[in-house]
C-alpha cells in the first residue's frame, strides 16, 4: 500500500462490489496485486507492538497503514505516528477513522510512494509493508539519517529468512551479507496467512532490524561489487569464480582505469560521498530467487593464458586469494569479517570492484 503504481479504476456500486468480493472493510476493496493485506488479528497486532519496544516519547514511522488497525495501537503506545500511504482511498479512511479523536493531532499522514518521498525524522519504524518493495525499502531505511533505533517489519517469510540467514545456511545470500553489514537482524515471530484480509499466498514473518552504530567504514559500492561477484555462484570456490573471463575482464578494466588516472590504490575507499551511498546495496532484484549455481563447465568460462598481459593480471588476482587463504573457500561459508578482509586485500593490490 505504500509503494508501487496505482491504476485508475471505474467506480462500482458499493453494495454490488461488496457482495461479489469478500476483500472489503468499511466499503473499501483491497487489491492483492498492490500488496494490500490488512492485519485483522488484534492479538497479533498487540504482540507486534509489544515486541517493538515503543517508548512514550517515540516518533513512529508506519508504512502502508491501510485502514489503521495497527496505527491505532501505535498511537496509544508512542508520542506520534507518521503514516506513509500510497492509496488515496486508505488515506481518506485513516483521516475519517481518527478525526475528532484524541489521536488526530498526533497522526501525520503522507500520501505518496515511500520509495520516492523524503522521510522525516523518526525513532522507530513499525510496518506491515507491501512485499514487492521489501528489498528497496529495507535499504532506504538503512540509508536514512539520522539513524533510527530499530525497525520492526512484516516481510514475506522467505525474504525474512534470507535477512537473518547465517554463513552455511541454505538461504544465506547477498541480501543477508549486505543487510547484516549495516544492521543486526533478528526474527521475532512467524505469522500465518489467515491473519490477513485478504490472505496472501505465503506465510509471513516479523523481523527486527537495528542499525549498527557507528556504521561500518567501507565503500558500499566496492563492497557490493565484491559480494555480487562472490554470490553469483556461491557454492563454487572463490578460485573458480575469479578465474572466469567475465570477472577478470571487469576487474582488469577497473585496474587499468585507476592506473590511467594515477589514483592511489585505496583512493576509492577514501571517497566519503561513495561511502555513504548505502542505496547501492539495495539493488537486489535477484534476492527472491536462488543464486546461479548451475554446474556449468568452469573450464569454458576460465581465461585462456595465451594473452601474456591477461595471464599476468589473472596471476595477480589469484595471488590475492592465495595470500588470504581464500582460493578454496566458498562464499556460502564466509562471514562479514571474511568479506571485509578479502576486500581490503584486493584494494591493497590496486584491484577494485566499482
C-alpha positions in Angstrom: 0.0 0.0 0.0 2.9 2.3 0.5 4.8 1.6 -2.8 4.1 0.7 -6.4 1.9 2.2 -9.1 -1.9 2.9 -8.7 -4.2 2.4 -11.6 -7.4 4.3 -12.1 -10.5 2.1 -11.8 -14.1 2.5 -12.9 -16.3 3.2 -9.9 -18.6 0.3 -8.8 -21.7 0.5 -6.7 -20.6 -0.4 -3.2 -23.3 -3.0 -2.5 -22.7 -4.8 -5.7 -19.0 -4.8 -5.3 -19.1 -5.9 -1.7 -21.4 -8.8 -2.4 -19.2 -10.1 -5.2 -15.8 -9.8 -3.4 -15.1 -10.7 0.3 -12.0 -8.5 0.4 -13.7 -5.4 1.9 -13.5 -3.4 5.1 -15.7 -0.4 5.6 -16.7 -0.4 1.9 -13.0 -0.4 0.7 -11.9 -3.1 -1.7 -8.4 -4.4 -1.1 -6.1 -5.3 -4.0 -3.7 -8.2 -3.7 -1.8 -7.0 -6.7 -0.9 -3.9 -4.8 0.2 -5.8 -1.7 -2.9 -4.8 0.3 -3.2 -7.4 3.0 -4.7 -5.9 6.2 -3.9 -7.3 9.6 -7.1 -8.4 11.1 -6.0 -10.4 14.2 -6.0 -7.9 17.2 -3.9 -10.3 19.4 -1.2 -10.3 16.7 -1.2 -6.5 16.4 -0.8 -6.3 20.2 2.1 -8.7 20.1 3.9 -6.8 17.3 3.5 -3.5 19.3 4.8 -5.2 22.4 7.8 -6.7 20.7 8.6 -3.3 19.1 9.7 -1.8 22.5 8.0 1.5 21.8 8.7 4.3 24.3 6.1 7.0 25.1 8.4 9.6 23.6 8.9 7.8 20.3 8.0 9.3 16.9 6.9 6.2 14.9 7.0 5.7 11.2 4.4 3.4 9.7 4.5 2.3 6.1 1.3 1.1 4.4 -1.1 1.7 7.3 -4.2 0.6 5.3 -7.4 1.2 7.4 -5.4 1.9 10.6 -5.7 -1.2 12.7 -2.0 -1.2 13.6 -2.0 2.7 13.5 -4.4 2.9 16.5 -2.2 0.7 18.7 0.9 2.7 17.7 -0.8 6.0 18.6 -1.6 4.5 22.0 2.0 3.4 22.6 4.1 6.3 21.3 4.2 10.1 21.0 3.1 10.4 17.4 2.8 8.4 14.2 3.9 9.4 10.7 2.0 7.1 8.2 3.0 6.9 4.6 0.3 5.6 2.3 0.1 5.5 -1.5 -3.6 4.7 -1.9 -5.8 7.8 -1.6 -8.8 5.7 -0.5 -6.8 4.5 2.5 -5.6 8.0 3.3 -9.3 9.1 3.5 -10.2 6.2 5.6 -7.4 6.9 8.1 -8.4 10.6 8.3 -12.1 9.6 8.9 -11.2 7.0 11.5 -9.2 9.3 13.7 -10.9 12.6 13.0 -12.3 14.1 16.2 -10.4 11.6 18.5 -7.6 12.5 20.9 -5.2 10.9 18.3 -6.0 13.3 15.5 -3.3 15.8 16.3 -0.7 13.1 16.8 -1.1 11.4 13.4 0.5 12.8 10.3 -0.4 11.1 7.0 1.8 11.4 4.0 0.2 10.3 0.7 2.8 9.1 -1.7 5.2 6.3 -2.7 7.5 5.6 0.3 10.4 4.7 -2.1 10.2 8.2 -3.7 9.4 10.5 -0.9 11.8 12.0 1.7 11.2 10.5 5.1 11.2 12.8 8.1 12.8 12.1 11.5 11.6 9.1 13.3 12.7 7.0 16.3 11.3 3.6 15.3 9.6 2.1 12.3 6.7 -0.5 12.7 5.0 -1.6 9.5 3.1 -4.3 7.6 4.5 -3.5 4.1 3.7 -4.5 0.5 6.0 -7.4 0.0 7.1 -6.3 -3.5 9.0 -3.3 -2.1 10.8 -5.3 0.7 14.4 -5.0 -0.6 14.5 -1.4 -1.7 12.6 -0.3 1.3 15.0 -2.1 3.7 18.0 -0.3 2.3 16.1 3.1 2.0 15.5 2.8 5.8 19.1 1.8 6.5 20.3 4.8 4.4 18.1 7.2 6.4 19.9 9.8 8.5 19.9 10.4 11.4 19.8 6.6 12.2 16.7 5.3 13.9 16.7 3.0 16.9 15.1 0.0 15.2 12.5 -1.2 12.6 10.0 -4.0 13.2 8.6 -5.0 9.8 6.4 -7.7 8.4 8.0 -9.5 5.4 7.2 -12.5 3.3 8.7 -15.4 5.2 11.3 -16.5 2.7 12.6 -12.9 2.4 12.7 -12.6 6.2 14.7 -15.9 6.4 17.2 -14.6 3.9 17.7 -11.4 6.0 18.6 -13.4 9.1 20.5 -16.3 7.4 24.0 -17.1 8.7 27.0 -18.5 6.8 26.4 -22.1 5.9 22.6 -21.7 5.8 20.8 -22.6 2.5 19.3 -19.1 2.2 22.5 -17.2 3.0 22.9 -14.8 0.1 23.9 -11.3 -1.0 20.9 -9.9 0.8 21.9 -11.5 4.1 25.5 -10.1 3.8 24.5 -6.6 2.8 21.8 -6.2 5.4 23.9 -7.6 8.2 26.8 -5.4 7.2 24.6 -2.4 8.2 22.4 -3.8 10.9 21.7 -6.5 13.5 18.7 -8.6 12.3 16.6 -10.9 14.4 13.5 -13.0 13.7 10.6 -12.2 16.1 7.7 -14.3 15.1 6.1 -16.3 12.3 2.7 -15.1 11.0 0.2 -17.4 9.2 -1.6 -16.2 6.1 -5.0 -16.3 7.7 -4.1 -13.4 10.0 -4.7 -11.1 7.0 -7.6 -9.9 4.9 -7.4 -10.9 2.1 -5.0 -13.7 2.9 -1.7 -13.7 0.9 -0.4 -16.8 -0.8 2.5 -17.2 1.6 3.3 -17.1 5.3 5.0 -14.0 6.8 7.5 -13.2 9.5 8.1 -10.2 11.7 11.8 -9.1 11.8 13.6 -6.6 13.9 16.3 -4.5 12.3 18.7 -2.4 14.4 21.2 -0.2 12.5 24.8 -0.6 13.6 26.2 2.4 15.4 28.6 3.5 14.2 28.1 2.4 10.6 31.0 0.4 9.1 33.7 2.3 7.4 33.6 0.8 4.0 32.9 1.9 0.4 29.5 0.3 -0.2 29.8 0.2 -4.0 33.1 -1.6 -3.6 31.7 -3.9 -1.0 28.6 -4.8 -3.1 30.7 -5.3 -6.2 32.7 -7.9 -4.4 29.7 -9.6 -2.8 27.8 -9.6 -6.1 30.6 -11.5 -7.8 31.0 -13.9 -5.0 27.4 -14.9 -4.7 26.8 -15.3 -8.5 27.9 -18.9 -7.8 28.0 -19.0 -4.0 28.8 -22.8 -3.8 31.8 -22.6 -6.1 35.2 -21.9 -4.7 36.5 -18.4 -5.0 39.4 -19.7 -7.1 36.9 -20.9 -9.7 34.8 -17.7 -9.6 37.8 -15.4 -10.0 39.1 -17.4 -12.9 36.0 -16.6 -15.0 36.7 -14.5 -18.1 33.9 -12.1 -17.4 35.1 -11.4 -13.8 38.7 -10.9 -14.8 37.8 -8.6 -17.7 35.7 -6.4 -15.3 38.5 -6.2 -12.7 41.2 -5.6 -15.2 39.2 -2.8 -16.8 38.8 -1.1 -13.3 42.5 -1.7 -12.6 43.7 -0.1 -15.9 41.3 2.9 -15.4 42.7 3.6 -11.9 46.3 3.3 -13.2 45.5 5.7 -16.1 44.0 8.2 -13.7 47.0 7.7 -11.4 44.8 7.3 -8.4 46.1 5.7 -5.2 45.3 2.0 -4.6 42.9 2.9 -1.8 41.5 6.0 -3.5 38.0 4.7 -4.0 37.8 3.7 -0.3 38.6 7.2 0.7 35.7 8.7 -1.2 33.5 9.9 1.6 30.5 10.5 -0.6 30.5 7.0 -2.1 31.0 5.5 1.4 27.6 6.9 2.4 25.9 5.5 -0.7 24.0 2.7 1.1 21.4 2.7 -1.6 23.9 0.8 -3.8 23.2 -2.2 -1.7 19.5 -2.2 -2.3 19.7 -3.3 -6.0 18.8 -6.8 -5.1 16.3 -7.9 -7.8 17.5 -11.4 -7.7 17.1 -11.9 -4.0 13.8 -13.9 -4.1 15.4 -16.5 -6.4 18.4 -18.6 -5.6 21.8 -17.5 -6.8 23.1 -19.1 -10.0 24.8 -22.4 -9.4 24.1 -24.4 -12.5 27.1 -26.6 -12.6 28.2 -25.2 -15.9 31.6 -26.3 -17.3 34.0 -23.9 -15.5 36.8 -24.6 -17.9 34.8 -22.9 -20.7 34.5 -19.8 -18.6 38.1 -19.5 -17.5 40.6 -17.2 -19.1 43.0 -18.7 -21.6 46.6 -18.0 -20.9 47.5 -17.1 -24.5 47.5 -13.3 -23.7 50.5 -12.6 -21.6 49.1 -9.4 -20.0 45.8 -11.1 -19.3 47.7 -14.0 -17.8 49.7 -11.7 -15.5 46.6 -10.0 -14.2 45.0 -13.4 -13.6 48.0 -14.4 -11.6 47.7 -11.1 -9.6 44.1 -11.8 -8.7 44.7 -15.4 -7.8 47.8 -14.3 -5.8 45.5 -12.2 -3.6 43.2 -15.1 -3.0 46.2 -17.3 -2.0 47.6 -14.6 0.2 44.4 -14.6 2.3 43.8 -18.3 2.1 40.6 -17.8 0.2 41.2 -19.7 -3.0 39.5 -22.9 -1.9 36.8 -21.2 0.2 33.2 -20.7 -0.8 31.0 -17.6 -0.5 28.3 -19.5 1.2 30.5 -20.1 4.2 32.2 -16.7 4.5 31.5 -14.3 7.4 31.3 -10.5 7.4 34.8 -10.3 8.7 36.0 -12.7 5.8 34.5 -10.5 3.1 35.9 -7.3 4.8 39.4 -8.9 4.9 39.1 -10.1 1.3 38.1 -6.7 0.1 41.0 -5.0 1.9 43.4 -7.4 0.3 42.1 -6.7 -3.2 42.1 -3.0 -2.7 45.7 -3.0 -1.3 46.7 -4.8 -4.6 45.0 -2.0 -6.6 42.1 -4.2 -7.6 38.7 -2.6 -7.3 35.0 -3.6 -7.9 33.4 -0.3 -8.8 
